[in-house]
Amino acid sequence: MPLLTRGFAVASSEKRPNTWLGALLFVLGALSVWVGSDLLEREGGLLRIGLVSMGLGAIYVGLDRTMWRIRGHRVAVDFWLSVAWLAVIGLAAVFADWLPFAESRDASKSFSAPVASRPDLFSSHPLGTDTFGLDLLGGVVYGARLSLQISFGAVIIGLVLGGMLGMLAGYFRGVTDEVLGVLTNSMLAIPPLIFLIALMVAIEPSVLNLSIALAFLGIPTYVRLARANTLVFRQKEFVVAAKSTGARHGRVLIREILPNVLLPLVSYAFIVVAVLIVAEGSLSFLGLSIPRPEPTWGNMISAGANDLRRTPHLVFVPGIVMFITVFALNRVGDHARQKWDPRESRV
C-alpha cells in the first residue's frame, strides 16, 4: 500500500541501488580526478577540466548511491558535503597560523619558491604558486579567514539592527511600520555596488569598516524578514494570552516573539553571508577592500587576471574556492530555511 506524504503518493519501499555500483563510481571518479589534476599536467586545460569534472560527478553519484544503500532512503548528499566543506574551510581559517602552509603573504620570504607553478597535489604547493612564489593554498585559507570575518561581522550587525527594526514594524504597525517601510525601500533603491564603492572610497578599508559597510546591504532584507515573521506570530494564541495577562510590549517582544522570529532570521543568515562574500570579493577585485600583502579571494583573482591566458590557475583556484563556499552556504541556508521558517513549512 502506498503511503501519503505531503499530498503525494510515495511507494512504501524503494528499490535500493547496488552497493558495488556506488563504490565503483566513487573509485572511478577519484581516479579520474587524480589523472586529470596530476598525471596530465602537460596536457591541454580543457582535457584536464573535463576529466576532473567527470570525476567529481562520478564521486557525487557514487556517494549518493552508497548512502542510499546504507540508509535505506535517499540522503541529501549535497547538503552534507556542503556542511563538510564549510566545516573544513572554517577550521582551516581559524587554525591557519598553526597549519604547515608554505609562505603565502610575504613575498620577501618566497625567493626560493617556484614562480607561477601549476597545481600539483603531491608537491609542497598543492594548488600552485603566484607570480611572486607565494603559496596559493595558504592564500585561499587566509583569504577565507578575512572573507568569513567580514561577512559574519556584517551579518551579525545587520541581523541585530534589521531584526529589531522589523519586529517593531510588524508588532506596532501604523506609523512605525510606514516610516520603517519608507526607509527600507529607500535603502533598497540604492544600487549596492555603487553604494559600496562610494562608501569605501570615503573610509579606510579594514575588517570593521567593511563589516559595517556590508551590513547596510543586509539590514533592509532583515527588516522585511523580521516584519513578515512578526506578523505571523503576533496573532498567535500565546502572544494574545501574554497580552491579556498584562505583559508589557517589551516583554512580549523579547519573551514571546523573538525566540520564534530568531530561527528564520538565522536560517537566512547563511544566504546573506554568501551574498556578502561575493560583494567583498568584488570590492577586493576593484582594489577597495583589504590591500595586499594580506591575501583575499578578490585581490588574488585580480592579481591573476593580468595574465589569464598563461597562468589561468591564479584566477581559477581562488575563484573555485569562492564558488564552492558560496554554493555550500546557499545549500545549507535553503535547508535551514525549509526547516525553521514557518512560511516555508508545508502541510
Phi, psi and omega in degrees: 000136180286151175260141178265121180231114180056039174084000181243145177278123182235137180295141183291337178219138179249147178286118181285146177288162178291138180295318184296329181293317178296316179296320180296317178297320179297314181295315179297322178295315178297320178295319179295320177295318180297314180296315183291327185268337187237306188290328182262043185298328183268356181279175181293154183295323182296319179296316181294317179297320179297316180295316179296319180296315178296322179296316178296321177297318179294322177298317180297313180296320179297317177296319180298313180293321181294314179294324177298319180292319183289313186277339181086000177207166181295139180242139178285081184297320181297326178293313182290327173294323177295317177298316180297318179297314180296323178295316180295312183292326178291314179295321178296321179293322181291318186256025183300324182293340182256358180273149186280059177279150169289168184300127184229001183233332184247108183293337180289347181255009185238028181296326183275353181278149177294147184262131176054039178286144182282161180302136176215104190299339184250023178249181177286350176233080187302326180255010178091185178231164178267191184288351176256005182081012180279140184288128182285328179298311176297324180297315182290331178288314177293327174295323176297321179300312181294315181299317181290321177300311182294314185292314180292324175299316179295321180293319179298315178297313180295322180295316182294308183290310182295319179297318180296313181294320179294321177295319178296318180295317182286333183276314185270335181054207175059223184296320179302316180295319182293316180296313180294328176295319178295316179297318180295315179295325178295318179293324179289338181284344180277126177302123187302314185293319178296319178298316181294318179299314180297321182290318183286337173291329185275337184239165180280130180292120176209170181299315181294313182296320177294321178298317180294317180296315180289334179298328179297333178288329183269340184301311181301321179295318179292326176300311181294318181294316179293321178297314182297318180287327176295322177297328179291317188269342184292340179261003181289159185298321183291330176287317178298321179294321179296320179294320183293337178273002177091015179294141179288163182299318180299319179293320179296317181295316186280317187273329187253315187270317184304313180300330180277331180277334187295318183298315175299324178294317180294322179297323178285342182299326180299318180291322178294320177301318179298317179295319183288330175298317177294319179297316178294322176296324177295317177296319178296320179298326179274359179080022183249007179250206180300124183279166170298151017274356180291120183282138168230161180300321182293312182286338172291318177294318180298318180293324181280342182290344181292334180222059186294324184293322184272325181231068183295337183293338178294334177265318187289325182298302177293329179295318179292319178298317178296317180299312181297319181295315179295318177299316181297318178296319178295320181294315178294321178297319177298317180296316180293322181293320177297330183272324190252338183274119182296336179286343179267350183289147179235151180263000000 
